[in-house]
Structure formats: structure tokens, C-alpha cells
């Protein structure tokens, strides 16, 4: 479940939590413009290798 996603011209912050479980994943990419080329888009999420 994607709870919150904030994207500015240079910053991408994705916070993902699973309410029924214990999964909490925070991905904070400081320079989205350079890092997005190395990311794979899955659905509406970015997965970093």
C-alpha cells in the first residue's frame, strides 16, 4: 500500500507501510533527476536496484 508520495523537481520521498503487517519502507532519493534513470518503475512505485 502506497501511503504517501512527494515529488519535487529534485527530491522524491516515498513512504510505504502495510497496515496489517509490520512492513515499513521509506525511500528518500535526494537527487531524483539523476537517480530516476537507474530506477525501475513498478506500478506507481520506484524500485531501486
C-alpha positions in Angstrom: 0.0 0.0 0.0 1.4 3.4 -1.0 0.5 5.8 1.7 2.3 9.0 0.7 4.5 10.2 -2.2 6.0 13.6 -2.5 7.9 14.7 -5.6 9.6 18.0 -6.3 11.9 18.9 -9.1 14.9 17.4 -7.2 13.6 15.3 -4.4 11.4 12.1 -4.3 10.2 10.8 -1.0 8.1 7.6 -0.9 6.7 6.2 2.3 5.2 2.8 2.2 3.5 0.9 5.1 1.5 -2.2 5.4 -1.3 -1.7 7.9 -2.0 -5.4 8.8 1.7 -6.3 8.9 5.0 -4.9 10.1 6.4 -3.7 6.8 7.6 -0.1 6.8 9.7 1.1 3.9 11.0 4.6 3.4 12.8 5.6 0.2 14.4 9.0 0.2 16.1 10.0 -3.0 17.9 13.3 -2.7 18.6 13.8 -6.4 15.6 12.3 -8.2 16.6 13.7 -11.6 19.9 11.7 -11.7 18.7 8.7 -9.8 15.5 8.0 -11.7 17.4 6.7 -14.7 18.7 3.9 -12.5 15.3 3.2 -11.0 12.7 0.8 -12.4 9.1 1.8 -12.3 6.8 -0.9 -11.0 3.1 0.2 -11.0 3.2 3.6 -9.3 6.4 2.9 -7.3 10.1 3.2 -8.0 12.3 0.3 -7.1 16.0 1.0 -6.6 18.4 -1.8 -7.5 
